[in-house]
Amino acid sequence: MPRDQSSEFNRLISLMNVCNVNVGFLIIFLDEQVQKLELRLMWAGSLALAAEYSRPKKSKHGEWIERVMDVVPLRLEEAVVEQAPKTWTEVRSIEIVLDELAAEFDGEHPLRPHHAKSIARAKKSLLDLREVTPGFDLPEPSAEDLADLRARIAGWARL
């Protein structure tokens, strides 16, 4: 390689490494978070079914006793509804910034295939969660979110 190309080569290698190590870690983390959201929702459904098939009890005064199995499904669903939009924004931020970085590599994405599959799986799962759990939107990331991720990547790559 000619000497005048070495700095550009090193910059691209650094970006590629950051995408697959640092951003790859974020992708794996987000994929795990989405899987936990799916589990919470499944637990909520299971507990709701169990509560539906068990008889509620009355207190001595004739009032219905609130049971844990009646409350937990609602709390689990609330947690999913609260966390899913935040996770979606993070997934979309990574996706958008990686699309921008692909331009640095002549349109080729710098991610390893398993990271690309993980981010695609997380995105699809969040879309599926929204289908079965009404009550939340999946917002696009703000300009600040994108700028923050770009700055982190530049810092990690020491650009």
Residue frames as a rotation matrix with the C-alpha (Angstrom) as fourth column:
MET 1
0.591 0.806 0.000 0.00
0.806 -0.591 0.000 0.00
0.000 0.000 -1.000 0.00
PRO 2
-0.076 -0.591 0.803 1.33
0.455 -0.737 -0.499 3.45
0.887 0.328 0.325 -0.80
ARG 3
-0.726 -0.326 -0.606 2.31
0.681 -0.214 -0.700 5.48
0.098 -0.921 0.377 2.25
ASP 4
-0.915 0.369 0.162 -0.15
-0.365 -0.929 0.057 8.22
0.172 -0.007 0.985 1.43
GLN 5
-0.047 0.938 -0.344 -3.03
-0.404 0.297 0.866 5.73
0.914 0.180 0.364 1.88
SER 6
-0.578 -0.263 -0.773 -1.96
0.432 0.705 -0.563 4.36
0.693 -0.659 -0.293 5.26
SER 7
-0.970 0.236 0.051 -3.72
-0.173 -0.534 -0.827 6.99
-0.168 -0.812 0.559 7.39
GLU 8
-0.210 0.940 -0.271 -7.03
-0.957 -0.141 0.252 6.44
0.198 0.312 0.929 5.54
PHE 9
-0.109 0.083 -0.991 -6.58
-0.130 0.987 0.097 2.67
0.986 0.139 -0.097 5.83
ASN 10
-0.854 -0.281 -0.438 -5.97
0.378 0.243 -0.893 2.97
0.358 -0.928 -0.101 9.58
ARG 11
-0.758 0.640 0.122 -9.01
-0.629 -0.670 -0.394 5.25
-0.171 -0.376 0.911 9.99
LEU 12
0.041 0.809 -0.587 -11.26
-0.830 0.354 0.431 2.76
0.556 0.469 0.686 8.21
ILE 13
-0.311 -0.216 -0.926 -9.87
0.220 0.931 -0.291 -0.19
0.925 -0.294 -0.242 10.17
SER 14
-0.998 -0.052 -0.043 -10.46
0.056 -0.281 -0.958 1.73
0.038 -0.958 0.283 13.38
LEU 15
-0.417 0.908 -0.036 -14.06
-0.909 -0.418 -0.012 2.49
-0.026 0.028 0.999 12.37
MET 16
0.066 0.416 -0.907 -14.66
-0.474 0.813 0.338 -1.13
0.878 0.408 0.250 11.43
ASN 17
-0.642 -0.375 -0.669 -13.27
0.370 0.613 -0.698 -2.33
0.672 -0.696 -0.254 14.76
VAL 18
-0.923 0.353 0.151 -15.40
-0.342 -0.576 -0.742 0.16
-0.175 -0.737 0.653 16.69
CYS 19
-0.135 0.924 -0.359 -18.50
-0.929 0.008 0.370 -1.00
0.344 0.383 0.857 14.81
ASN 20
0.215 0.214 -0.953 -17.85
-0.194 0.966 0.173 -4.64
0.957 0.148 0.250 15.64
VAL 21
-0.598 -0.426 -0.679 -16.53
0.572 0.367 -0.734 -4.26
0.562 -0.827 0.024 19.17
ASN 22
-0.971 0.167 -0.171 -18.02
0.020 -0.655 -0.755 -1.19
-0.238 -0.737 0.633 20.84
VAL 23
-0.377 0.882 -0.284 -21.19
-0.926 -0.351 0.137 -0.85
0.021 0.315 0.949 18.79
GLY 24
-0.305 0.205 -0.930 -21.39
-0.227 0.933 0.280 -4.65
0.925 0.297 -0.238 18.59
PHE 25
-0.891 -0.036 -0.453 -21.54
0.420 0.317 -0.850 -4.73
0.174 -0.948 -0.268 22.38
LEU 26
-0.737 0.660 -0.148 -24.38
-0.512 -0.688 -0.515 -2.19
-0.441 -0.304 0.844 22.34
ILE 27
-0.246 0.647 -0.722 -26.24
-0.822 0.255 0.509 -4.28
0.514 0.718 0.469 19.77
ILE 28
-0.525 0.000 -0.851 -25.89
0.234 0.962 -0.144 -7.44
0.818 -0.275 -0.505 21.84
PHE 29
-0.956 0.158 -0.247 -27.01
0.205 -0.244 -0.948 -5.56
-0.210 -0.957 0.201 24.95
LEU 30
-0.535 0.795 -0.287 -30.08
-0.803 -0.584 -0.119 -4.14
-0.262 0.167 0.950 23.19
ASP 31
-0.281 0.402 -0.872 -30.97
-0.498 0.715 0.490 -7.52
0.820 0.572 0.000 21.71
GLU 32
-0.734 -0.033 -0.679 -30.88
0.491 0.665 -0.563 -8.99
0.470 -0.746 -0.472 25.22
GLN 33
-0.886 0.434 -0.165 -33.01
-0.182 -0.652 -0.736 -6.13
-0.427 -0.621 0.657 26.53
VAL 34
-0.340 0.782 -0.523 -35.62
-0.912 -0.137 0.388 -6.78
0.231 0.608 0.759 23.86
GLN 35
-0.404 0.154 -0.902 -35.66
0.005 0.986 0.166 -10.48
0.915 0.063 -0.399 24.70
LYS 36
-0.909 0.069 -0.411 -36.29
0.416 0.076 -0.906 -9.54
-0.032 -0.995 -0.098 28.34
LEU 37
-0.662 0.719 -0.214 -39.19
-0.679 -0.695 -0.237 -7.33
-0.319 -0.011 0.948 27.27
GLU 38
-0.233 0.558 -0.796 -40.66
-0.637 0.531 0.559 -10.24
0.735 0.637 0.231 25.34
LEU 39
-0.634 -0.060 -0.771 -40.29
0.401 0.827 -0.395 -12.49
0.661 -0.560 -0.500 28.38
ARG 40
-0.943 0.298 -0.147 -41.96
-0.022 -0.499 -0.867 -9.95
-0.331 -0.814 0.477 30.64
LEU 41
-0.396 0.835 -0.382 -44.90
-0.918 -0.352 0.182 -9.74
0.017 0.422 0.906 28.29
MET 42
-0.235 0.274 -0.933 -45.19
-0.253 0.909 0.331 -13.54
0.939 0.313 -0.144 28.12
TRP 43
-0.863 -0.073 -0.499 -45.06
0.448 0.344 -0.825 -13.76
0.232 -0.936 -0.265 31.91
ALA 44
-0.790 0.607 -0.089 -47.76
-0.497 -0.719 -0.487 -11.11
-0.359 -0.340 0.869 32.09
GLY 45
-0.200 0.730 -0.654 -49.95
-0.840 0.216 0.498 -13.12
0.504 0.648 0.570 29.73
SER 46
-0.436 -0.032 -0.899 -49.40
0.180 0.976 -0.122 -16.33
0.882 -0.215 -0.420 31.67
LEU 47
-0.942 0.060 -0.331 -50.18
0.322 -0.123 -0.939 -14.69
-0.097 -0.991 0.096 35.00
ALA 48
-0.613 0.769 -0.182 -53.26
-0.776 -0.629 -0.048 -12.99
-0.151 0.112 0.982 33.55
LEU 49
-0.146 0.540 -0.829 -54.54
-0.497 0.685 0.533 -16.37
0.855 0.490 0.169 32.36
ALA 50
-0.646 -0.144 -0.749 -53.84
0.483 0.683 -0.548 -17.94
0.591 -0.716 -0.372 35.72
ALA 51
-0.943 0.306 -0.128 -55.66
-0.093 -0.613 -0.785 -15.09
-0.319 -0.728 0.607 37.49
GLU 52
-0.423 0.819 -0.388 -58.60
-0.870 -0.248 0.425 -15.43
0.252 0.517 0.818 35.13
TYR 53
-0.033 0.395 -0.918 -59.01
-0.218 0.893 0.393 -19.12
0.975 0.213 0.056 35.92
SER 54
-0.698 -0.161 -0.698 -58.59
0.607 0.385 -0.695 -18.85
0.381 -0.909 -0.172 39.67
ARG 55
0.353 0.936 -0.003 -61.38
0.743 -0.278 0.608 -17.62
0.568 -0.217 -0.794 41.86
PRO 56
-0.404 -0.395 0.825 -61.02
-0.178 -0.851 -0.495 -14.21
0.897 -0.347 0.273 43.44
LYS 57
-0.368 0.226 -0.902 -61.54
0.856 0.460 -0.234 -14.11
0.362 -0.859 -0.363 47.19
LYS 58
0.343 0.544 0.766 -63.62
0.042 -0.823 0.566 -11.83
0.939 -0.162 -0.305 49.33
SER 59
-0.789 -0.558 0.255 -62.60
-0.176 -0.193 -0.965 -10.36
0.588 -0.807 0.054 52.64
LYS 60
-0.736 0.504 -0.452 -64.67
0.665 0.411 -0.624 -10.73
-0.129 -0.760 -0.638 55.79
HIS 61
-0.444 0.535 -0.719 -66.42
-0.049 -0.815 -0.577 -7.50
-0.895 -0.221 0.388 54.84
GLY 62
0.438 0.689 0.577 -67.45
0.477 0.366 -0.799 -8.82
-0.762 0.625 -0.168 51.41
GLU 63
0.634 -0.295 -0.715 -64.91
-0.636 -0.725 -0.264 -6.77
-0.441 0.622 -0.647 49.42
TRP 64
0.932 -0.354 -0.080 -62.80
0.204 0.693 -0.692 -8.38
0.300 0.628 0.718 46.73
ILE 65
0.569 -0.815 -0.109 -59.21
0.062 -0.089 0.994 -8.95
-0.820 -0.572 0.000 47.85
GLU 66
0.748 -0.412 -0.521 -56.63
-0.653 -0.317 -0.688 -7.67
0.118 0.854 -0.506 45.41
ARG 67
0.798 -0.458 0.392 -54.26
0.271 0.854 0.445 -10.50
-0.538 -0.248 0.805 44.63
VAL 68
-0.111 -0.937 -0.332 -50.67
-0.283 -0.291 0.914 -10.35
-0.953 0.195 -0.233 43.45
MET 69
-0.594 -0.132 0.793 -51.62
0.580 0.613 0.537 -12.43
-0.557 0.779 -0.287 40.42
ASP 70
0.515 0.806 0.292 -54.12
0.824 -0.372 -0.427 -9.73
-0.235 0.460 -0.856 39.45
VAL 71
0.831 -0.202 -0.519 -51.63
-0.112 -0.973 0.201 -6.86
-0.545 -0.109 -0.831 39.77
VAL 72
-0.062 -0.985 0.163 -48.35
0.042 0.160 0.986 -8.32
-0.997 0.068 0.031 38.46
PRO 73
-0.057 0.020 0.998 -49.50
0.946 0.320 0.048 -8.76
-0.319 0.947 -0.037 34.84
LEU 74
0.869 0.433 0.240 -50.47
0.485 -0.843 -0.234 -5.09
0.101 0.320 -0.942 34.69
ARG 75
0.673 -0.687 -0.275 -47.14
-0.283 -0.583 0.762 -3.99
-0.683 -0.435 -0.587 36.17
LEU 76
-0.186 -0.748 0.637 -45.21
0.429 0.521 0.738 -6.18
-0.884 0.410 0.224 33.74
GLU 77
0.247 0.357 0.901 -47.12
0.969 -0.103 -0.225 -4.78
0.013 0.928 -0.372 30.79
GLU 78
0.985 0.091 -0.144 -46.55
0.109 -0.986 0.122 -1.24
-0.131 -0.136 -0.982 32.06
ALA 79
0.260 -0.964 -0.057 -42.82
-0.094 -0.084 0.992 -1.94
-0.961 -0.253 -0.112 32.24
VAL 80
-0.244 -0.288 0.926 -42.81
0.831 0.431 0.353 -3.15
-0.501 0.855 0.134 28.62
VAL 81
0.608 0.578 0.544 -44.83
0.774 -0.584 -0.245 -0.13
0.176 0.570 -0.803 27.46
GLU 82
0.894 -0.317 -0.317 -42.39
-0.121 -0.852 0.510 2.20
-0.431 -0.418 -0.800 29.24
GLN 83
0.073 -0.988 0.137 -39.14
-0.108 0.129 0.986 0.56
-0.991 -0.086 -0.097 28.10
ALA 84
0.206 0.018 0.978 -39.93
0.800 0.572 -0.179 -0.47
-0.563 0.820 0.103 24.51
PRO 85
0.944 0.156 0.290 -39.94
0.309 -0.722 -0.620 3.05
0.112 0.675 -0.730 23.00
LYS 86
0.631 -0.775 -0.030 -36.59
-0.616 -0.525 0.587 3.87
-0.471 -0.353 -0.809 24.64
THR 87
-0.053 -0.651 0.757 -35.05
0.096 0.752 0.653 0.67
-0.994 0.107 0.022 23.37
TRP 88
0.561 0.337 0.756 -36.51
0.767 0.133 -0.628 1.26
-0.312 0.932 -0.184 19.91
THR 89
0.975 -0.203 -0.091 -34.88
-0.219 -0.944 -0.245 4.71
-0.036 0.259 -0.965 19.80
GLU 90
0.214 -0.951 0.221 -31.52
-0.595 0.053 0.802 3.20
-0.775 -0.303 -0.555 20.70
VAL 91
0.015 -0.146 0.989 -31.86
0.530 0.840 0.116 0.45
-0.848 0.523 0.090 18.08
ARG 92
0.791 0.355 0.498 -32.86
0.607 -0.356 -0.710 2.98
-0.074 0.864 -0.497 15.41
SER 93
0.777 -0.580 -0.243 -29.97
-0.506 -0.806 0.306 5.29
-0.373 -0.114 -0.921 16.39
ILE 94
-0.122 -0.848 0.516 -27.50
-0.200 0.530 0.824 2.49
-0.972 -0.002 -0.234 15.83
GLU 95
0.180 0.273 0.945 -29.16
0.777 0.550 -0.307 1.50
-0.603 0.790 -0.113 12.58
ILE 96
0.968 0.238 0.073 -29.14
0.237 -0.787 -0.570 5.07
-0.078 0.569 -0.818 11.21
VAL 97
0.539 -0.830 -0.145 -25.55
-0.682 -0.531 0.503 5.81
-0.494 -0.172 -0.852 12.20
LEU 98
-0.160 -0.595 0.788 -24.36
0.089 0.786 0.612 2.47
-0.983 0.168 -0.073 10.82
ASP 99
0.577 0.414 0.704 -26.09
0.747 0.079 -0.660 3.28
-0.329 0.907 -0.264 7.54
GLU 100
0.946 -0.285 -0.153 -24.15
-0.312 -0.930 -0.194 6.55
-0.087 0.231 -0.969 7.50
LEU 101
0.152 -0.949 0.276 -20.90
-0.596 0.134 0.792 4.70
-0.789 -0.285 -0.545 8.24
ALA 102
0.322 0.011 0.947 -21.57
0.526 0.829 -0.189 2.27
-0.787 0.559 0.261 5.40
ALA 103
0.997 0.034 0.062 -20.95
0.070 -0.595 -0.800 5.20
0.009 0.803 -0.596 3.05
GLU 104
0.420 -0.905 0.062 -17.39
-0.813 -0.345 0.470 5.28
-0.404 -0.247 -0.881 4.38
PHE 105
-0.421 -0.511 0.749 -17.04
-0.200 0.858 0.473 1.70
-0.885 0.049 -0.463 3.14
ASP 106
-0.854 0.087 -0.512 -18.54
-0.520 -0.122 0.846 2.31
0.011 0.989 0.150 -0.31
GLY 107
-0.018 0.985 -0.172 -21.98
-0.878 0.067 0.473 1.14
0.478 0.159 0.864 0.79
GLU 108
-0.083 -0.071 -0.994 -20.81
0.178 0.980 -0.085 -2.02
0.980 -0.184 -0.069 2.58
HIS 109
0.791 0.373 0.485 -21.94
-0.411 -0.263 0.873 -2.34
0.453 -0.890 -0.055 6.17
PRO 110
-0.184 -0.980 0.073 -18.99
-0.679 0.073 -0.731 -2.77
0.711 -0.184 -0.679 8.51
LEU 111
0.167 0.319 0.933 -20.89
-0.946 0.317 0.061 -5.08
-0.277 -0.893 0.354 10.89
ARG 112
-0.941 -0.335 0.041 -20.20
-0.325 0.933 0.154 -8.76
-0.090 0.132 -0.987 11.21
PRO 113
-0.527 0.781 -0.335 -23.18
-0.161 0.295 0.942 -10.87
0.835 0.550 -0.030 10.13
HIS 114
-0.315 0.453 -0.834 -24.14
0.840 0.542 -0.023 -11.91
0.442 -0.708 -0.551 13.67
HIS 115
-0.749 0.069 -0.659 -24.34
0.360 -0.792 -0.493 -8.27
-0.555 -0.607 0.568 14.80
ALA 116
-0.843 0.466 -0.269 -26.43
-0.508 -0.525 0.683 -7.40
0.177 0.712 0.679 11.76
LYS 117
-0.392 0.709 -0.586 -28.77
0.265 0.697 0.667 -10.30
0.881 0.106 -0.461 12.57
SER 118
-0.523 0.145 -0.840 -28.99
0.851 0.051 -0.522 -9.20
-0.033 -0.988 -0.150 16.21
ILE 119
-0.855 0.212 -0.474 -30.02
-0.109 -0.966 -0.236 -5.66
-0.508 -0.150 0.848 15.38
ALA 120
-0.667 0.645 -0.372 -32.54
-0.487 0.000 0.873 -6.89
0.563 0.764 0.314 12.80
ARG 121
-0.400 0.502 -0.767 -33.98
0.593 0.780 0.201 -9.36
0.699 -0.374 -0.609 15.33
ALA 122
-0.696 0.104 -0.710 -34.27
0.608 -0.440 -0.661 -6.67
-0.381 -0.892 0.243 18.02
LYS 123
-0.864 0.369 -0.343 -36.03
-0.468 -0.838 0.279 -4.33
-0.184 0.401 0.897 15.61
LYS 124
-0.503 0.692 -0.518 -38.49
-0.227 0.472 0.852 -7.00
0.834 0.546 -0.080 14.46
SER 125
-0.474 0.294 -0.830 -39.20
0.786 0.566 -0.249 -8.10
0.397 -0.770 -0.499 18.03
LEU 126
-0.819 0.169 -0.548 -39.98
0.217 -0.793 -0.569 -4.53
-0.531 -0.585 0.613 19.08
LEU 127
-0.715 0.599 -0.361 -42.35
-0.658 -0.401 0.637 -4.16
0.237 0.693 0.681 16.14
ASP 128
-0.401 0.549 -0.733 -44.02
0.210 0.834 0.510 -7.44
0.892 0.050 -0.450 17.15
LEU 129
-0.691 0.113 -0.714 -44.33
0.719 0.004 -0.695 -6.26
-0.076 -0.994 -0.084 20.77
ARG 130
-0.864 0.383 -0.327 -46.11
-0.355 -0.924 -0.144 -3.14
-0.358 -0.008 0.934 19.59
GLU 131
-0.564 0.672 -0.481 -48.57
-0.426 0.262 0.866 -5.29
0.707 0.693 0.138 17.67
VAL 132
-0.153 0.500 -0.852 -49.57
0.540 0.765 0.352 -7.32
0.828 -0.406 -0.387 20.74
THR 133
-0.195 0.036 -0.980 -49.26
0.938 -0.284 -0.197 -4.53
-0.285 -0.958 0.021 23.29
PRO 134
0.278 0.324 0.904 -51.13
0.629 -0.773 0.084 -1.38
0.726 0.546 -0.418 22.41
GLY 135
0.897 0.206 -0.391 -50.30
0.437 -0.543 0.717 1.79
-0.065 -0.814 -0.577 24.21
PHE 136
0.233 -0.836 -0.497 -46.91
0.118 -0.483 0.868 2.87
-0.965 -0.261 -0.014 22.93
ASP 137
0.969 -0.036 -0.244 -45.31
-0.244 -0.296 -0.924 4.41
-0.039 0.955 -0.296 19.88
LEU 138
0.394 -0.895 0.210 -41.92
0.797 0.446 0.407 3.67
-0.458 0.006 0.889 18.42
PRO 139
0.903 0.031 -0.428 -40.37
-0.080 -0.967 -0.240 7.12
-0.422 0.251 -0.871 17.94
GLU 140
0.607 -0.754 0.250 -37.45
0.490 0.108 -0.865 7.92
0.625 0.648 0.435 15.72
PRO 141
0.057 -0.660 -0.749 -34.29
0.975 -0.124 0.183 9.08
-0.214 -0.741 0.636 17.50
SER 142
0.893 0.200 -0.403 -33.76
0.187 -0.980 -0.071 12.77
-0.409 -0.012 -0.912 18.01
ALA 143
0.711 -0.676 0.194 -30.94
-0.056 -0.329 -0.943 14.70
0.701 0.660 -0.271 16.36
GLU 144
0.296 -0.589 0.752 -29.27
-0.941 -0.315 0.124 14.81
0.163 -0.744 -0.648 19.79
ASP 145
0.658 -0.009 0.753 -29.42
-0.288 0.921 0.262 11.02
-0.696 -0.389 0.603 20.14
LEU 146
0.895 -0.304 0.327 -27.80
0.437 0.444 -0.783 10.59
0.093 0.843 0.530 16.74
ALA 147
0.536 -0.721 0.439 -25.17
-0.410 -0.677 -0.611 13.24
0.738 0.147 -0.658 17.43
ASP 148
0.427 -0.340 0.838 -24.34
-0.859 0.137 0.493 11.56
-0.283 -0.930 -0.233 20.75
LEU 149
0.760 -0.124 0.638 -23.84
0.159 0.987 0.003 8.17
-0.631 0.099 0.770 19.11
ARG 150
0.816 -0.489 0.309 -21.74
0.283 -0.128 -0.951 9.69
0.505 0.863 0.034 16.32
ALA 151
0.433 -0.656 0.619 -19.57
-0.757 -0.637 -0.146 11.42
0.490 -0.406 -0.772 18.93
ARG 152
0.552 -0.203 0.809 -19.16
-0.557 0.632 0.539 8.19
-0.620 -0.748 0.236 20.89
ILE 153
0.855 -0.220 0.469 -18.11
0.454 0.754 -0.474 6.30
-0.250 0.618 0.745 17.77
ALA 154
0.661 -0.636 0.399 -15.65
-0.049 -0.567 -0.822 9.05
0.749 0.523 -0.406 16.84
GLY 155
0.406 -0.494 0.769 -14.24
-0.911 -0.289 0.296 8.96
0.076 -0.820 -0.567 20.37
TRP 156
0.672 -0.124 0.730 -13.92
-0.171 0.933 0.315 5.19
-0.721 -0.337 0.606 20.38
ALA 157
0.767 -0.366 0.527 -12.24
0.641 0.391 -0.660 5.31
0.035 0.844 0.535 16.97
ARG 158
0.119 -0.701 -0.703 -10.11
0.539 -0.549 0.639 8.27
-0.834 -0.455 0.313 18.10
LEU 159
-0.031 -0.021 0.999 -11.07
0.974 -0.227 0.025 10.32
0.226 0.974 0.027 15.10
